[in-house]
C-alpha cells in the first residue's frame, strides 16, 4: 500500500469514525472535512493548530501587562517589518476599545511633532498694531495657541475619520466576500496605522505614513478576516481609490466652471 493510499484510508484524529481527507500542514494530524480550516496562506489546518494560530503574540494585546504606551511601541516592529506573519498569527477577534486607543495614539503621534513646530514658529512672529494703532494683536501667541490646540484635538477628528472609513471598507468587503464582524475590520484598520510613527519626523512623515498604512491594511484584512487577497485589496484600497477619483473629478469640474465663468465675461 502506498503512502498516499494510507493517508486516504486514515481516520480523522478527532472523529475516528470518519475518513480523513488530508493532513494538517503544520502538525501532520489526519483530519476530516469538517475539522479542516485554512490558514491565511491557504494551508489546511487542524482545530488545534487553528487555536494556536489565533493566540496573538502582539504586545498590544497584552497592554495591561506591559502598559499601553510600551505595548504600542513594542508592537511597531512586528507590524512594520513582518506584517504577513504578524497579522497571520494575531488574534482575529475584535477589541473595540483597544482598536480605538491604538488609533488615537497613532493620530496623536503623526500630528503632534509637526504642529508643535508650526506653533514654535508662530510664537516667534512679532505682534502688530491693530486698527487705529490703538491695540496690539499678539499674532505669535494666537498662532502658537491655535496650532497647539489643533495638535490636541486633531486625533479625535482622526478617530472619527477612521471609524467612517473602516465602516465603508467593511461594506465593500461584505459586497465581495464574507468577512468577520466590523470589530475585526476596525482592529485591522487600527493596527495598520503603525506607520503613523513616521509622524515623529516633522513635516514629511505626516504625508508618507498613510500610504504605507494602506499596504499594511491589505495584510491585516486578508489575515484577520481569513479572506482572499482580492477581497482584502478591495476593502483596503477601494474606498481610498474612489475618494481620489471623486476628488480629482471635483477638481476638474471646478477648473471648467472657472474657465467657463471667465469665458462668459
NULO-460269 format. One record per residue (C-alpha): x, y, z; residue number from 1. Coordinates in pm, whole numbers, plus 50000, padded with zeros to 5 digits. Example, Ala and Ser with C-alpha at 12.3 -4.5 7.8 and 13.67 -1.06 7.14 Angstrom:
REM residues 2
<dogu x="51230" y="49550" z="50780" num="1"/>
<dogu x="51367" y="49894" z="50714" num="2"/>
//
This chain:
REM residues 265
<dogu x="50000" y="50000" z="50000" num="1"/>
<dogu x="50142" y="50336" z="49903" num="2"/>
<dogu x="50173" y="50626" z="50145" num="3"/>
<dogu x="49904" y="50813" z="49955" num="4"/>
<dogu x="49657" y="50525" z="49980" num="5"/>
<dogu x="49731" y="50501" z="50352" num="6"/>
<dogu x="49658" y="50869" z="50401" num="7"/>
<dogu x="49327" y="50837" z="50213" num="8"/>
<dogu x="49217" y="50542" z="50430" num="9"/>
<dogu x="49332" y="50700" z="50757" num="10"/>
<dogu x="49071" y="50807" z="51012" num="11"/>
<dogu x="49024" y="51160" z="51141" num="12"/>
<dogu x="49209" y="51217" z="51469" num="13"/>
<dogu x="48903" y="51383" z="51624" num="14"/>
<dogu x="48629" y="51175" z="51458" num="15"/>
<dogu x="48765" y="50816" z="51432" num="16"/>
<dogu x="48451" y="50703" z="51253" num="17"/>
<dogu x="48518" y="50942" z="50964" num="18"/>
<dogu x="48772" y="50915" z="50688" num="19"/>
<dogu x="49045" y="51181" z="50677" num="20"/>
<dogu x="49068" y="51388" z="50361" num="21"/>
<dogu x="49418" y="51527" z="50423" num="22"/>
<dogu x="49669" y="51608" z="50695" num="23"/>
<dogu x="49731" y="51932" z="50882" num="24"/>
<dogu x="50007" y="52127" z="50713" num="25"/>
<dogu x="50165" y="52220" z="51048" num="26"/>
<dogu x="50146" y="51913" z="51269" num="27"/>
<dogu x="50057" y="51634" z="51024" num="28"/>
<dogu x="49739" y="51529" z="51209" num="29"/>
<dogu x="49477" y="51349" z="50996" num="30"/>
<dogu x="49156" y="51549" z="50969" num="31"/>
<dogu x="48816" y="51506" z="50809" num="32"/>
<dogu x="48646" y="51773" z="50601" num="33"/>
<dogu x="48453" y="51914" z="50898" num="34"/>
<dogu x="48768" y="51960" z="51108" num="35"/>
<dogu x="48978" y="52129" z="50842" num="36"/>
<dogu x="49031" y="52503" z="50825" num="37"/>
<dogu x="49253" y="52718" z="50609" num="38"/>
<dogu x="49544" y="52933" z="50719" num="39"/>
<dogu x="49575" y="53287" z="50575" num="40"/>
<dogu x="49802" y="53136" z="50309" num="41"/>
<dogu x="49551" y="52864" z="50219" num="42"/>
<dogu x="49720" y="52572" z="50400" num="43"/>
<dogu x="49495" y="52310" z="50567" num="44"/>
<dogu x="49500" y="52329" z="50948" num="45"/>
<dogu x="49352" y="52108" z="51218" num="46"/>
<dogu x="49148" y="52265" z="51504" num="47"/>
<dogu x="49444" y="52256" z="51745" num="48"/>
<dogu x="49671" y="52447" z="51507" num="49"/>
<dogu x="49394" y="52695" z="51430" num="50"/>
<dogu x="49364" y="52765" z="51803" num="51"/>
<dogu x="49741" y="52810" z="51833" num="52"/>
<dogu x="49748" y="53036" z="51528" num="53"/>
<dogu x="49479" y="53256" z="51682" num="54"/>
<dogu x="49677" y="53310" z="52002" num="55"/>
<dogu x="49817" y="53656" z="51949" num="56"/>
<dogu x="50181" y="53730" z="52013" num="57"/>
<dogu x="50128" y="54102" z="51954" num="58"/>
<dogu x="50237" y="54309" z="52257" num="59"/>
<dogu x="49938" y="54541" z="52212" num="60"/>
<dogu x="49705" y="54255" z="52304" num="61"/>
<dogu x="49882" y="54234" z="52641" num="62"/>
<dogu x="49895" y="54607" z="52714" num="63"/>
<dogu x="49751" y="54552" z="53062" num="64"/>
<dogu x="50074" y="54372" z="53149" num="65"/>
<dogu x="50320" y="54594" z="52960" num="66"/>
<dogu x="50147" y="54931" z="52993" num="67"/>
<dogu x="49975" y="55068" z="52686" num="68"/>
<dogu x="50245" y="55315" z="52581" num="69"/>
<dogu x="50519" y="55050" z="52598" num="70"/>
<dogu x="50295" y="54793" z="52428" num="71"/>
<dogu x="50216" y="55038" z="52148" num="72"/>
<dogu x="50581" y="55099" z="52065" num="73"/>
<dogu x="50677" y="54730" z="52108" num="74"/>
<dogu x="50411" y="54638" z="51852" num="75"/>
<dogu x="50553" y="54865" z="51584" num="76"/>
<dogu x="50846" y="54641" z="51485" num="77"/>
<dogu x="50641" y="54328" z="51410" num="78"/>
<dogu x="50368" y="54527" z="51235" num="79"/>
<dogu x="50604" y="54730" z="51018" num="80"/>
<dogu x="50872" y="54473" z="50939" num="81"/>
<dogu x="50680" y="54141" z="50939" num="82"/>
<dogu x="50318" y="54228" z="50857" num="83"/>
<dogu x="50238" y="53897" z="50689" num="84"/>
<dogu x="50348" y="53679" z="50980" num="85"/>
<dogu x="50228" y="53923" z="51246" num="86"/>
<dogu x="49873" y="53953" z="51118" num="87"/>
<dogu x="49854" y="53581" z="51036" num="88"/>
<dogu x="49929" y="53494" z="51398" num="89"/>
<dogu x="49737" y="53783" z="51555" num="90"/>
<dogu x="49410" y="53718" z="51733" num="91"/>
<dogu x="49133" y="53787" z="51477" num="92"/>
<dogu x="48853" y="53866" z="51718" num="93"/>
<dogu x="48785" y="54237" z="51760" num="94"/>
<dogu x="48888" y="54451" z="52054" num="95"/>
<dogu x="48695" y="54775" z="52000" num="96"/>
<dogu x="48838" y="54959" z="52300" num="97"/>
<dogu x="49194" y="54858" z="52214" num="98"/>
<dogu x="49144" y="54949" z="51848" num="99"/>
<dogu x="49015" y="55296" z="51937" num="100"/>
<dogu x="49304" y="55356" z="52177" num="101"/>
<dogu x="49563" y="55239" z="51920" num="102"/>
<dogu x="49407" y="55473" z="51663" num="103"/>
<dogu x="49412" y="55777" z="51891" num="104"/>
<dogu x="49777" y="55721" z="51981" num="105"/>
<dogu x="49868" y="55685" z="51612" num="106"/>
<dogu x="49688" y="56005" z="51512" num="107"/>
<dogu x="49840" y="56195" z="51805" num="108"/>
<dogu x="50195" y="56092" z="51714" num="109"/>
<dogu x="50153" y="56173" z="51346" num="110"/>
<dogu x="50018" y="56524" z="51413" num="111"/>
<dogu x="50189" y="56641" z="51731" num="112"/>
<dogu x="50553" y="56697" z="51619" num="113"/>
<dogu x="50461" y="56888" z="51303" num="114"/>
<dogu x="50205" y="57111" z="51469" num="115"/>
<dogu x="50438" y="57182" z="51759" num="116"/>
<dogu x="50695" y="57308" z="51509" num="117"/>
<dogu x="50429" y="57528" z="51350" num="118"/>
<dogu x="50336" y="57655" z="51695" num="119"/>
<dogu x="50701" y="57734" z="51775" num="120"/>
<dogu x="50748" y="57928" z="51452" num="121"/>
<dogu x="50420" y="58106" z="51506" num="122"/>
<dogu x="50524" y="58211" z="51855" num="123"/>
<dogu x="50827" y="58388" z="51710" num="124"/>
<dogu x="50619" y="58620" z="51494" num="125"/>
<dogu x="50604" y="58974" z="51632" num="126"/>
<dogu x="50283" y="59142" z="51741" num="127"/>
<dogu x="50143" y="59424" z="51531" num="128"/>
<dogu x="49921" y="59723" z="51591" num="129"/>
<dogu x="49553" y="59685" z="51525" num="130"/>
<dogu x="49314" y="59922" z="51357" num="131"/>
<dogu x="49381" y="60284" z="51451" num="132"/>
<dogu x="49704" y="60182" z="51626" num="133"/>
<dogu x="49503" y="60159" z="51947" num="134"/>
<dogu x="49559" y="59793" z="52026" num="135"/>
<dogu x="49828" y="59531" z="51982" num="136"/>
<dogu x="49743" y="59200" z="51817" num="137"/>
<dogu x="49959" y="58918" z="51961" num="138"/>
<dogu x="49974" y="58722" z="51637" num="139"/>
<dogu x="50253" y="58497" z="51768" num="140"/>
<dogu x="50056" y="58391" z="52073" num="141"/>
<dogu x="49744" y="58337" z="51863" num="142"/>
<dogu x="49923" y="58110" z="51613" num="143"/>
<dogu x="50107" y="57919" z="51884" num="144"/>
<dogu x="49786" y="57860" z="52076" num="145"/>
<dogu x="49593" y="57761" z="51763" num="146"/>
<dogu x="49848" y="57506" z="51644" num="147"/>
<dogu x="49889" y="57370" z="51995" num="148"/>
<dogu x="49514" y="57325" z="52028" num="149"/>
<dogu x="49489" y="57155" z="51688" num="150"/>
<dogu x="49765" y="56912" z="51785" num="151"/>
<dogu x="49546" y="56802" z="52075" num="152"/>
<dogu x="49206" y="56787" z="51906" num="153"/>
<dogu x="49301" y="56653" z="51561" num="154"/>
<dogu x="49345" y="56295" z="51695" num="155"/>
<dogu x="48975" y="56299" z="51785" num="156"/>
<dogu x="48883" y="56407" z="51431" num="157"/>
<dogu x="49125" y="56143" z="51304" num="158"/>
<dogu x="48944" y="55877" z="51508" num="159"/>
<dogu x="48608" y="55980" z="51363" num="160"/>
<dogu x="48756" y="55970" z="51012" num="161"/>
<dogu x="48900" y="55623" z="51078" num="162"/>
<dogu x="48567" y="55490" z="51205" num="163"/>
<dogu x="48385" y="55620" z="50897" num="164"/>
<dogu x="48646" y="55484" z="50654" num="165"/>
<dogu x="48654" y="55148" z="50832" num="166"/>
<dogu x="48276" y="55122" z="50811" num="167"/>
<dogu x="48285" y="55186" z="50436" num="168"/>
<dogu x="48570" y="54939" z="50387" num="169"/>
<dogu x="48376" y="54675" z="50579" num="170"/>
<dogu x="48076" y="54730" z="50350" num="171"/>
<dogu x="48299" y="54681" z="50045" num="172"/>
<dogu x="48431" y="54352" z="50180" num="173"/>
<dogu x="48075" y="54239" z="50252" num="174"/>
<dogu x="47997" y="54302" z="49884" num="175"/>
<dogu x="48279" y="54077" z="49765" num="176"/>
<dogu x="48311" y="53820" z="50042" num="177"/>
<dogu x="48200" y="53711" z="50387" num="178"/>
<dogu x="48422" y="53893" z="50637" num="179"/>
<dogu x="48411" y="53860" z="51011" num="180"/>
<dogu x="48240" y="54133" z="51214" num="181"/>
<dogu x="48304" y="54507" z="51199" num="182"/>
<dogu x="48512" y="54485" z="51518" num="183"/>
<dogu x="48764" y="54269" z="51330" num="184"/>
<dogu x="48782" y="54521" z="51046" num="185"/>
<dogu x="48834" y="54801" z="51298" num="186"/>
<dogu x="49112" y="54601" z="51463" num="187"/>
<dogu x="49288" y="54554" z="51129" num="188"/>
<dogu x="49244" y="54920" z="51034" num="189"/>
<dogu x="49381" y="55037" z="51369" num="190"/>
<dogu x="49685" y="54808" z="51374" num="191"/>
<dogu x="49761" y="54905" z="51014" num="192"/>
<dogu x="49821" y="55259" z="51141" num="193"/>
<dogu x="50159" y="55156" z="51282" num="194"/>
<dogu x="50340" y="55357" z="51007" num="195"/>
<dogu x="50198" y="55674" z="51161" num="196"/>
<dogu x="50504" y="55665" z="51385" num="197"/>
<dogu x="50667" y="55837" z="51086" num="198"/>
<dogu x="50481" y="56146" z="51200" num="199"/>
<dogu x="50760" y="56180" z="51455" num="200"/>
<dogu x="50963" y="56303" z="51154" num="201"/>
<dogu x="50821" y="56656" z="51123" num="202"/>
<dogu x="50651" y="56771" z="50803" num="203"/>
<dogu x="50736" y="56486" z="50559" num="204"/>
<dogu x="50646" y="56188" z="50780" num="205"/>
<dogu x="50289" y="56312" z="50802" num="206"/>
<dogu x="50241" y="56255" z="50428" num="207"/>
<dogu x="50426" y="55924" z="50388" num="208"/>
<dogu x="50259" y="55730" z="50668" num="209"/>
<dogu x="49908" y="55694" z="50516" num="210"/>
<dogu x="50038" y="55521" z="50202" num="211"/>
<dogu x="50241" y="55267" z="50399" num="212"/>
<dogu x="49935" y="55216" z="50616" num="213"/>
<dogu x="49729" y="55118" z="50310" num="214"/>
<dogu x="49974" y="54838" z="50232" num="215"/>
<dogu x="49958" y="54707" z="50587" num="216"/>
<dogu x="49579" y="54720" z="50575" num="217"/>
<dogu x="49577" y="54468" z="50290" num="218"/>
<dogu x="49782" y="54226" z="50503" num="219"/>
<dogu x="49556" y="54294" z="50802" num="220"/>
<dogu x="49225" y="54238" z="50626" num="221"/>
<dogu x="49342" y="53925" z="50448" num="222"/>
<dogu x="49476" y="53759" z="50762" num="223"/>
<dogu x="49227" y="53872" z="51026" num="224"/>
<dogu x="48922" y="53804" z="50809" num="225"/>
<dogu x="49072" y="53481" z="50670" num="226"/>
<dogu x="48977" y="53602" z="50323" num="227"/>
<dogu x="49135" y="53623" z="49978" num="228"/>
<dogu x="49385" y="53881" z="49859" num="229"/>
<dogu x="49129" y="54023" z="49617" num="230"/>
<dogu x="48870" y="54091" z="49888" num="231"/>
<dogu x="49138" y="54240" z="50114" num="232"/>
<dogu x="49263" y="54471" z="49837" num="233"/>
<dogu x="48907" y="54579" z="49757" num="234"/>
<dogu x="48840" y="54659" z="50121" num="235"/>
<dogu x="49169" y="54835" z="50189" num="236"/>
<dogu x="49205" y="55031" z="49864" num="237"/>
<dogu x="48859" y="55052" z="49710" num="238"/>
<dogu x="48720" y="55335" z="49922" num="239"/>
<dogu x="49050" y="55525" z="49904" num="240"/>
<dogu x="49066" y="55493" z="49525" num="241"/>
<dogu x="48704" y="55605" z="49490" num="242"/>
<dogu x="48776" y="55906" z="49710" num="243"/>
<dogu x="49075" y="56001" z="49495" num="244"/>
<dogu x="48870" y="55973" z="49175" num="245"/>
<dogu x="48587" y="56182" z="49317" num="246"/>
<dogu x="48830" y="56446" z="49443" num="247"/>
<dogu x="49004" y="56466" z="49105" num="248"/>
<dogu x="48670" y="56481" z="48928" num="249"/>
<dogu x="48551" y="56763" z="49153" num="250"/>
<dogu x="48877" y="56950" z="49095" num="251"/>
<dogu x="48839" y="56918" z="48718" num="252"/>
<dogu x="48479" y="57040" z="48737" num="253"/>
<dogu x="48590" y="57343" z="48938" num="254"/>
<dogu x="48853" y="57426" z="48675" num="255"/>
<dogu x="48596" y="57402" z="48395" num="256"/>
<dogu x="48349" y="57610" z="48597" num="257"/>
<dogu x="48608" y="57885" z="48650" num="258"/>
<dogu x="48713" y="57871" z="48285" num="259"/>
<dogu x="48352" y="57888" z="48169" num="260"/>
<dogu x="48281" y="58178" z="48402" num="261"/>
<dogu x="48580" y="58368" z="48265" num="262"/>
<dogu x="48473" y="58292" z="47911" num="263"/>
<dogu x="48129" y="58436" z="47969" num="264"/>
<dogu x="48281" y="58765" z="48074" num="265"/>
//
